Amino acid sequence: MGKFAVIKTGGKQYKVSEGDVLDIEKLEINKGDKVIFSEVLLISDGENVKVGTPTVEGSVVEAVFVDQVKGEKVKGFKFKAKSRYRRRYGHRQQLSKVEIKKIK
């Protein structure tokens, strides 16, 4: 297993390694901008593992913003029995695509 880290962003945790492209919660930045994730929960270089309490001090993950995308459509349906109440709804989450460049 190579070098990897576990980062926290948008209320979720992601296991990332250099060169990964991942979809995260929407960020308000421009295309090509650098993104720095400072909430690194775990970092590993293959043989040594550092676990943060709650974060690893002095470590950051650098990424580059690639694009804004939309997630898959989620469909929902509500109804109440015997009262003719029915509602159908859908939602598409706004996501940001980032490419991991460096784990420090």
C-alpha positions as CSV (number, residue, x, y, z in Angstrom):
1,M,0.0,0.0,0.0
2,G,1.5,3.4,-1.0
3,K,1.2,6.8,0.6
4,F,-2.3,7.8,1.6
5,A,-4.2,10.0,3.9
6,V,-7.7,10.3,5.4
7,I,-9.1,13.8,5.1
8,K,-12.3,15.4,6.3
9,T,-14.3,17.9,4.2
10,G,-17.9,18.7,3.9
11,G,-18.8,16.6,6.9
12,K,-17.5,13.4,5.2
13,Q,-14.2,11.5,5.3
14,Y,-12.2,10.4,2.3
15,K,-9.2,8.1,1.9
16,V,-7.0,9.8,-0.7
17,S,-3.6,9.2,-2.4
18,E,-1.6,11.3,-4.8
19,G,-3.2,11.5,-8.2
20,D,-6.8,10.6,-7.1
21,V,-9.7,12.5,-8.5
22,L,-12.7,12.7,-6.2
23,D,-16.1,14.3,-6.0
24,I,-16.6,16.3,-2.7
25,E,-19.3,18.7,-1.4
26,K,-19.4,22.0,-3.5
27,L,-16.6,24.5,-2.9
28,E,-17.0,28.1,-4.0
29,I,-13.7,28.5,-5.9
30,N,-12.6,29.0,-9.5
31,K,-11.3,26.3,-12.0
32,G,-7.6,25.6,-11.6
33,D,-7.3,27.0,-8.1
34,K,-5.3,25.3,-5.4
35,V,-7.3,23.7,-2.5
36,I,-5.6,22.9,0.8
37,F,-7.2,20.4,3.2
38,S,-5.8,20.9,6.7
39,E,-8.1,18.5,8.5
40,V,-6.0,15.3,8.0
41,L,-7.2,12.6,10.3
42,L,-4.7,9.9,9.4
43,I,-1.5,9.8,7.3
44,S,0.5,6.7,6.1
45,D,3.7,6.4,4.0
46,G,3.4,2.7,3.5
47,E,5.1,1.5,6.7
48,N,4.5,4.3,9.3
49,V,1.0,5.4,10.3
50,K,0.2,8.6,12.2
51,V,-3.3,8.8,13.6
52,G,-4.4,12.3,14.7
53,T,-6.2,13.3,17.9
54,P,-8.4,14.5,16.1
55,T,-6.0,15.8,13.4
56,V,-2.4,15.2,12.5
57,E,-0.5,18.3,13.4
58,G,1.4,20.0,10.6
59,S,0.1,17.8,7.8
60,V,-1.9,19.1,4.8
61,V,-3.2,17.6,1.6
62,E,-2.9,19.8,-1.5
63,A,-5.3,19.5,-4.4
64,V,-6.3,21.3,-7.6
65,F,-10.0,22.2,-8.4
66,V,-11.0,20.6,-11.7
67,D,-14.7,21.2,-12.2
68,Q,-18.2,21.7,-10.8
69,V,-20.5,18.7,-11.5
70,K,-23.9,17.4,-10.4
71,G,-24.4,14.1,-8.6
72,E,-26.9,11.5,-9.5
73,K,-30.6,12.3,-9.2
74,V,-32.2,11.1,-5.9
75,K,-35.9,10.5,-6.2
76,G,-38.3,10.5,-3.2
77,F,-41.9,9.9,-2.6
78,K,-44.2,10.8,0.4
79,F,-47.7,9.8,0.9
80,K,-50.3,9.5,3.6
81,A,-52.7,6.6,3.6
82,K,-56.4,7.2,3.1
83,S,-56.1,11.0,2.6
84,R,-55.1,11.3,-1.1
85,Y,-51.8,13.0,-0.2
86,R,-48.9,12.2,-2.5
87,R,-45.7,14.1,-3.3
88,R,-42.9,13.1,-5.6
89,Y,-39.6,15.0,-5.5
90,G,-36.1,14.8,-6.8
91,H,-32.7,16.3,-5.9
92,R,-29.3,16.6,-7.6
93,Q,-26.4,17.5,-5.3
94,Q,-23.8,20.0,-6.5
95,L,-20.3,18.5,-6.3
96,S,-16.8,19.7,-6.9
97,K,-14.2,17.5,-8.6
98,V,-10.7,17.9,-7.2
99,E,-7.4,16.2,-8.1
100,I,-5.0,15.3,-5.2
101,K,-1.5,16.6,-5.9
102,K,0.5,16.3,-2.8
103,I,0.3,14.8,0.7
104,K,2.6,16.6,3.2
